Amino acid sequence: MIQEKKAFSLSTEELSVAMLLCGYEQAAADALKNTRDWKSDEQLQEVVGEAELLLWRRGYQNEKGEIDHGLESLIHLLMRAEKKVRCVHDKTVMLLHNMGSRKVLVQKCEDGMHSFYYIDMTKNKQGEDTIQDFYQFPSEEPIDMEPFIMSSEMFQSFSVAKTAKQINELLSEGEHPPAMQAFMESFVKSGCFLNNFSLIKSDYITDENEIPEIHLFLPSKSCIWYIDYTEVDTQGQVYFYPIEASSLIQMIMTRIKMWFGF
């Protein structure tokens, strides 16, 4: 486990108010709206007021309404980072914000709380350790699974499946290789959720994001299933490959370093 030096830890509401105080009104409004289904503007304003009071009580804002300089710098770095990497594991999200140097600002969001710290992606395997710690990949074991192929039609049905019943109904249609059945069992155990990481390009002025790459994978007991859907439009097939954790981590690190220009 790597040592995490947390710069700040804020709730989504506190972070949104901090963004608002730093002049990012639209981004702050979008972040607040995504937290829950607000019934009225009055209720939203009440939550903003409570979050602002919490910022003051925690020393992040003074009596004049001025935000802590360290937090203000963090918000500007967070919002103006053009290139990011988003990692998703179950209900936890980790964003890596490129600071234009070897250092990367790490933002973790879990249960409505955001923690921030810095790492050097090119030093002492901090990047590799960060990825492993986040995804909690299984230990290396001999891979006894074979790759398999899924048709685009079946993949479309699979991609919207949310329950074990839906998966069982999907498997009941025709014969399927043992590897596919093993994958589906792991998928159900994961809560019908795939891990992923993606490359993101952000424009804080227009508040728009581009996502040039999204990679999907699923850890199982003895391997990680990597899902290659790049040929789904041309060949009508999706490929599922069993790979080792070390291979996936290396691939993720290669894409991150390429994206950030390390």
Phi, psi and chi 1 to 4 in degrees:
 res  aa     phi    psi   chi1   chi2   chi3   chi4
   1 MET       -  128.3  177.6   72.4   69.8      -
   2 ILE   -79.8  157.8   62.3  172.8      -      -
   3 GLN   -82.2  122.3  -69.7  -63.7  111.7      -
   4 GLU   -98.5  119.5  -62.7 -178.4    1.0      -
   5 LYS   -96.9   98.7 -176.5  179.1  179.7 -178.3
   6 LYS   -79.3  126.5  -66.2 -176.8  179.6  178.7
   7 ALA   -80.1  -45.1      -      -      -      -
   8 PHE  -151.7  157.7  -68.3   93.8      -      -
   9 SER  -135.1  118.3  179.5      -      -      -
  10 LEU  -135.0  148.0  -57.6  165.6      -      -
  11 SER   -73.7  164.9   68.5      -      -      -
  12 THR   -59.3  -39.2  -60.9      -      -      -
  13 GLU   -66.2  -43.1  -70.6   80.1    5.1      -
  14 GLU   -64.9  -42.2  -69.8  171.7  -33.8      -
  15 LEU   -62.5  -41.8  178.8   60.9      -      -
  16 SER   -63.0  -42.5  -59.8      -      -      -
  17 VAL   -65.8  -39.9  168.8      -      -      -
  18 ALA   -61.0  -40.8      -      -      -      -
  19 MET   -63.0  -40.4  -68.5  160.9   58.3      -
  20 LEU   -62.9  -44.4  179.9   65.7      -      -
  21 LEU   -66.8  -22.5  -65.9  172.6      -      -
  22 CYS   -92.7    3.8  -70.0      -      -      -
  23 GLY    97.8    8.8      -      -      -      -
  24 TYR  -102.8   69.0  -57.4  101.3      -      -
  25 GLU   -62.3  -47.3  -68.6   87.8   -4.1      -
  26 GLN   -65.8  -44.3 -173.7   58.1   51.8      -
  27 ALA   -63.0  -38.9      -      -      -      -
  28 ALA   -64.9  -42.4      -      -      -      -
  29 ALA   -64.3  -42.1      -      -      -      -
  30 ASP   -64.0  -41.4  -68.2  -18.8      -      -
  31 ALA   -64.2  -40.8      -      -      -      -
  32 LEU   -68.0  -40.1  -79.9  171.1      -      -
  33 LYS   -66.2  -28.4  -71.3  176.6 -178.6  177.8
  34 ASN   -79.6  -11.6  -71.2  -26.2      -      -
  35 THR   -74.5  -34.6   57.6      -      -      -
  36 ARG  -167.1  174.5   67.3 -173.4   76.6  172.5
  37 ASP   -89.9   98.4 -175.3   17.3      -      -
  38 TRP   -75.1  135.5  -57.8  103.4      -      -
  39 LYS   -83.9  -23.5  -64.6 -179.5  179.6  179.1
  40 SER  -158.6  160.0   65.1      -      -      -
  41 ASP   -65.1  -31.7  -70.2  -20.5      -      -
  42 GLU   -64.2  -42.1  -70.2   75.9   13.9      -
  43 GLN   -64.3  -39.5 -176.4 -173.6   26.6      -
  44 LEU   -64.0  -43.5 -178.1   58.5      -      -
  45 GLN   -65.0  -34.1  -71.8  -58.6  -41.7      -
  46 GLU   -64.6  -41.1 -177.5  178.3  -20.1      -
  47 VAL   -66.3  -40.4  170.5      -      -      -
  48 VAL   -61.0  -42.7  169.3      -      -      -
  49 GLY   -63.2  -41.7      -      -      -      -
  50 GLU   -64.5  -40.7  -68.6  174.9   -4.7      -
  51 ALA   -66.7  -39.2      -      -      -      -
  52 GLU   -64.8  -37.9 -167.1  167.3    4.4      -
  53 LEU   -64.5  -39.8  179.6   60.4      -      -
  54 LEU   -64.0  -40.2  -76.2  173.4      -      -
  55 LEU   -59.4  -40.7  -74.3  175.5      -      -
  56 TRP   -68.4  -43.9  175.2   74.5      -      -
  57 ARG   -63.9  -31.9  -73.0  178.6  175.9  174.2
  58 ARG   -87.5    2.0  -62.4  177.6   65.3 -172.7
  59 GLY    84.1   12.0      -      -      -      -
  60 TYR   -88.6   -6.8  -68.1  153.0      -      -
  61 GLN  -147.2  137.2 -173.5 -179.6   15.2      -
  62 ASN   -91.9 -179.5   62.3   25.9      -      -
  63 GLU   -66.5  -20.5  -65.0  179.3   -6.8      -
  64 LYS   -83.6   -2.1  -63.1  180.0 -179.3  179.6
  65 GLY    87.3    6.8      -      -      -      -
  66 GLU   -83.6  135.2  -61.9  169.6  -23.2      -
  67 ILE   -82.2  148.8 -164.2  169.8      -      -
  68 ASP   -53.2  135.3  174.1   86.0      -      -
  69 HIS   -61.5  -38.8  -69.6  -55.6      -      -
  70 GLY   -63.9  -42.9      -      -      -      -
  71 LEU   -68.1  -38.5  179.4   55.5      -      -
  72 GLU   -61.6  -43.3 -177.8  178.0    8.5      -
  73 SER   -63.0  -40.2  -63.3      -      -      -
  74 LEU   -61.0  -44.9  175.6   71.5      -      -
  75 ILE   -62.4  -43.4  -64.3  -62.0      -      -
  76 HIS   -64.1  -41.1  -71.8  -51.5      -      -
  77 LEU   -63.5  -42.3  -72.1  172.5      -      -
  78 LEU   -61.8  -45.6 -176.8   69.3      -      -
  79 MET   -78.1  -31.0  -64.8  -57.6  -58.2      -
  80 ARG   -97.3    0.2  -62.1 -174.3 -178.6 -173.3
  81 ALA   -67.3  117.2      -      -      -      -
  82 GLU   -74.6  -39.7 -178.8 -178.1   11.3      -
  83 LYS  -111.6  135.0  -69.2 -173.9  175.3 -179.3
  84 LYS  -137.4  162.8  -45.8  171.0 -168.8  -73.1
  85 VAL  -127.0  130.3  171.7      -      -      -
  86 ARG  -110.9  127.0  179.3  173.3   60.6 -159.1
  87 CYS  -113.9  134.1  -56.2      -      -      -
  88 VAL  -125.5  126.3  179.6      -      -      -
  89 HIS  -136.6  109.9  172.8   52.3      -      -
  90 ASP    57.2 -121.6 -163.6    9.1      -      -
  91 LYS  -102.1   11.9  -64.1 -179.2 -179.8  179.9
  92 THR  -104.0  138.5  -54.4      -      -      -
  93 VAL  -121.9  137.9  177.2      -      -      -
  94 MET  -126.3  128.3  177.6  172.7   69.3      -
  95 LEU  -112.6  132.2  -74.5  164.4      -      -
  96 LEU  -106.4  118.4  -51.6  177.5      -      -
  97 HIS  -103.9  123.8  -56.0  -90.3      -      -
  98 ASN   -73.9  124.0 -175.8   18.9      -      -
  99 MET   -96.3    8.3  -62.7  -68.6   98.3      -
 100 GLY    80.1   13.2      -      -      -      -
 101 SER  -148.2 -165.7   63.6      -      -      -
 102 ARG   -67.6  -25.2  -73.1 -173.9  171.3 -173.1
 103 LYS   -79.9  145.0  -74.6 -167.3  175.3 -178.6
 104 VAL  -126.8  135.4  169.3      -      -      -
 105 LEU   -87.0  118.9  173.3   61.1      -      -
 106 VAL   -97.8  129.0 -179.5      -      -      -
 107 GLN  -121.6  117.9  174.9 -173.2    3.7      -
 108 LYS  -108.2  137.2  -80.3 -173.2 -179.6  179.6
 109 CYS  -127.2  118.9  179.5      -      -      -
 110 GLU  -146.3  128.4 -175.4  173.7   15.0      -
 111 ASP    54.3   39.8  -63.6  -32.0      -      -
 112 GLY    77.8    7.5      -      -      -      -
 113 MET  -114.4  138.1  -69.9  -61.4  -61.4      -
 114 HIS  -114.1  126.7  -59.5 -105.6      -      -
 115 SER  -117.4  147.4   58.8      -      -      -
 116 PHE  -130.6  139.3  -60.1   86.9      -      -
 117 TYR  -159.0  168.2   58.1   94.7      -      -
 118 TYR  -111.8  145.0  -63.8   91.0      -      -
 119 ILE  -136.1  160.7   62.6  170.7      -      -
 120 ASP  -103.9  108.6 -173.9  -25.9      -      -
 121 MET   -66.3  -14.6  -67.0  -70.6  -72.6      -
 122 THR  -109.1    9.3   62.7      -      -      -
 123 LYS  -122.1  129.2 -175.4  178.2  180.0 -179.0
 124 ASN    51.9   35.0  -61.9  -30.9      -      -
 125 LYS    56.6   30.1  -67.7 -170.3  174.1 -178.7
 126 GLN   -62.2  -36.6  -70.0 -174.7   22.6      -
 127 GLY   -65.2  -48.6      -      -      -      -
 128 GLU   -60.2  -42.8  -72.1   87.2  -16.2      -
 129 ASP   -66.1  -36.9  -69.6  -17.9      -      -
 130 THR   -63.9  -43.6  -61.6      -      -      -
 131 ILE   -64.6  -46.0  -63.7  -60.8      -      -
 132 GLN   -63.3  -44.5  170.9   61.5   36.6      -
 133 ASP   -61.6  -37.0  -74.1   -9.3      -      -
 134 PHE   -72.7  -50.2  177.9   73.2      -      -
 135 TYR   -83.0  -18.7  -74.3  114.2      -      -
 136 GLN    53.0   54.5  -67.7  -65.1  -58.9      -
 137 PHE   -63.2  151.0  -71.2  135.5      -      -
 138 PRO   -68.3  157.2   25.1  -34.8      -      -
 139 SER   -67.0  155.7   57.8      -      -      -
 140 GLU   -66.9  127.6  -59.5  -76.4  -61.3      -
 141 GLU  -138.2  156.6  -66.7 -175.1   23.1      -
 142 PRO   -57.5  134.0  -23.8   33.9      -      -
 143 ILE   -84.5  120.4  -65.2  176.7      -      -
 144 ASP  -113.1   19.7   59.0   -3.2      -      -
 145 MET  -109.2  153.0  -70.0  -67.1  172.2      -
 146 GLU  -105.6  149.4  -64.6  -68.3  -29.7      -
 147 PRO   -61.2  155.6  -18.4   30.4      -      -
 148 PHE  -143.8  165.5   66.1   90.2      -      -
 149 ILE  -118.3  141.6  -61.8  173.1      -      -
 150 MET  -122.4  135.9 -171.7 -179.2  -69.2      -
 151 SER   -67.4  157.7   68.1      -      -      -
 152 SER   -62.4  -35.2   58.5      -      -      -
 153 GLU   -65.7  -45.1  -66.6   80.5    5.7      -
 154 MET   -67.8  -37.6 -173.7  174.2 -176.3      -
 155 PHE   -63.7  -37.4 -176.5   72.2      -      -
 156 GLN   -61.7  -43.6  178.6   62.2   31.9      -
 157 SER   -66.7  -40.2  -60.6      -      -      -
 158 PHE   -63.5  -39.5  160.4   74.2      -      -
 159 SER   -66.2  -19.3   64.2      -      -      -
 160 VAL  -106.3    0.1  -63.4      -      -      -
 161 ALA   -71.2  133.6      -      -      -      -
 162 LYS  -125.7   -4.5  -60.0  -62.6 -179.3 -176.3
 163 THR  -136.2  160.3   65.2      -      -      -
 164 ALA   -62.3  -35.2      -      -      -      -
 165 LYS   -61.5  -43.6 -179.5 -179.2  178.5 -179.0
 166 GLN   -65.1  -37.7  -69.3  173.3  -41.0      -
 167 ILE   -67.0  -43.6  -67.1  -62.7      -      -
 168 ASN   -62.9  -38.4  -70.4  -27.7      -      -
 169 GLU   -65.1  -37.0  -70.0  175.3   -8.8      -
 170 LEU   -66.3  -41.4 -168.4   60.8      -      -
 171 LEU   -73.7  -21.5  -71.2  174.4      -      -
 172 SER   -73.1  -12.8   67.7      -      -      -
 173 GLU   -90.3   92.4  -58.6  172.6    2.0      -
 174 GLY    88.3 -178.1      -      -      -      -
 175 GLU   -92.5  141.6  -64.7  -68.0  -31.4      -
 176 HIS  -134.7  148.8  -55.0  -69.8      -      -
 177 PRO   -65.7  152.9   22.1  -32.5      -      -
 178 PRO   -55.3  -35.6  -25.7   34.7      -      -
 179 ALA   -62.5  -39.4      -      -      -      -
 180 MET   -65.3  -41.2 -178.5 -174.1  -69.7      -
 181 GLN   -64.6  -38.4  -62.7 -177.4   44.3      -
 182 ALA   -65.5  -40.3      -      -      -      -
 183 PHE   -60.8  -45.8  168.8   84.5      -      -
 184 MET   -63.3  -35.8  -69.3  -59.7 -168.6      -
 185 GLU   -62.9  -43.9  -71.4  176.9    4.5      -
 186 SER   -65.5  -36.3  -64.0      -      -      -
 187 PHE   -63.9  -43.4 -177.6   65.1      -      -
 188 VAL   -64.4  -41.8  169.7      -      -      -
 189 LYS   -63.0  -27.5  -72.3 -179.6 -179.5  178.7
 190 SER   -81.7    2.5   74.3      -      -      -
 191 GLY    83.1   23.4      -      -      -      -
 192 CYS    58.7   50.8  -64.8      -      -      -
 193 PHE  -137.0  132.2 -174.0   87.7      -      -
 194 LEU  -100.2  139.9  -67.8  174.2      -      -
 195 ASN   -75.5  158.0  -69.5  -19.0      -      -
 196 ASN  -157.9  161.4   69.0   75.9      -      -
 197 PHE  -139.8  148.2   86.0   94.1      -      -
 198 SER  -141.9  153.8   54.4      -      -      -
 199 LEU   -96.2  134.9  -50.4 -178.4      -      -
 200 ILE  -130.7  136.7  -58.2  174.5      -      -
 201 LYS  -115.9  122.9 -174.4  175.5 -177.6 -179.9
 202 SER  -115.0  148.3  -61.4      -      -      -
 203 ASP  -124.8  104.9 -172.7  -30.6      -      -
 204 TYR   -69.8  -20.2   79.2   93.6      -      -
 205 ILE   -74.7  -45.9  -64.0  177.0      -      -
 206 THR   -91.3   -9.4   61.2      -      -      -
 207 ASP    58.5   41.7 -165.4   31.9      -      -
 208 GLU  -119.1  148.3  -65.0  179.7  -11.4      -
 209 ASN  -123.7  142.6  -68.2  -37.7      -      -
 210 GLU  -114.3  140.0  -64.0  178.6   16.7      -
 211 ILE  -124.4   90.3  -53.9  177.8      -      -
 212 PRO   -72.6  -22.8   25.2  -33.2      -      -
 213 GLU  -142.6  137.4  -72.2 -175.3   22.1      -
 214 ILE  -134.3  128.1  -60.0  178.7      -      -
 215 HIS  -114.7  132.7  -61.0  -96.2      -      -
 216 LEU  -112.4  140.6  -55.3  174.3      -      -
 217 PHE  -158.7  163.1   49.9   92.0      -      -
 218 LEU  -141.9  115.4  174.7   71.1      -      -
 219 PRO   -69.8  138.2  -19.1   32.4      -      -
 220 SER  -124.4 -169.4   65.4      -      -      -
 221 LYS   -64.0  -42.1 -175.6  176.7 -179.6 -179.5
 222 SER  -119.2    0.1   60.4      -      -      -
 223 CYS  -161.1 -179.4   69.8      -      -      -
 224 ILE  -120.0  131.0  -61.5  169.9      -      -
 225 TRP   -89.5  119.6  -71.0  100.9      -      -
 226 TYR  -101.0  131.9  179.5   78.4      -      -
 227 ILE  -106.8  114.8  -56.7  170.0      -      -
 228 ASP  -104.3  105.3 -178.4   -2.4      -      -
 229 TYR  -109.6   18.8   57.0   93.1      -      -
 230 THR   -67.9  -22.3   55.5      -      -      -
 231 GLU  -103.5   12.7  -54.3  -65.2  -24.4      -
 232 VAL   -64.6  -34.2   66.5      -      -      -
 233 ASP   -80.3  -35.4  -67.8  -31.8      -      -
 234 THR   -87.2  -37.1   57.7      -      -      -
 235 GLN  -111.2  -11.3  -62.3 -175.4   15.5      -
 236 GLY    70.0   25.9      -      -      -      -
 237 GLN  -137.4  150.7  -65.7  178.3  -31.9      -
 238 VAL  -121.7  134.3  179.2      -      -      -
 239 TYR  -105.3  135.1  -61.0   85.6      -      -
 240 PHE  -115.9  118.0  -68.2   70.3      -      -
 241 TYR  -115.4  129.7  -62.0  101.8      -      -
 242 PRO   -81.9  123.9   28.8  -31.5      -      -
 243 ILE  -132.4  165.0   61.9  175.0      -      -
 244 GLU   -83.5  155.5  -63.3  176.7  -22.0      -
 245 ALA   -59.3  -42.3      -      -      -      -
 246 SER   -61.1  -36.5   57.2      -      -      -
 247 SER   -67.8  -40.9  -62.3      -      -      -
 248 LEU   -68.1  -42.4 -179.1   58.2      -      -
 249 ILE   -60.0  -42.5  -68.9  173.4      -      -
 250 GLN   -63.4  -40.7 -171.9   57.9   46.8      -
 251 MET   -64.4  -43.7 -174.1  -89.2  -78.0      -
 252 ILE   -60.7  -45.3  -67.6  174.9      -      -
 253 MET   -63.0  -38.5  -72.4  -59.0  -58.2      -
 254 THR   -62.2  -43.5  -62.3      -      -      -
 255 ARG   -67.7  -39.0  -57.3  -49.2  -62.9  156.2
 256 ILE   -64.6  -46.9  -69.0  174.9      -      -
 257 LYS   -65.0  -37.6  -70.4  179.8  179.2  179.4
 258 MET   -63.6  -46.0  175.8  -79.6  -59.2      -
 259 TRP   -65.6  -40.6 -173.4 -124.3      -      -
 260 PHE   -86.7   -9.5  -73.4  169.1      -      -
 261 GLY    76.4   31.9      -      -      -      -
 262 PHE   -80.0      -  -67.2  156.8      -      -
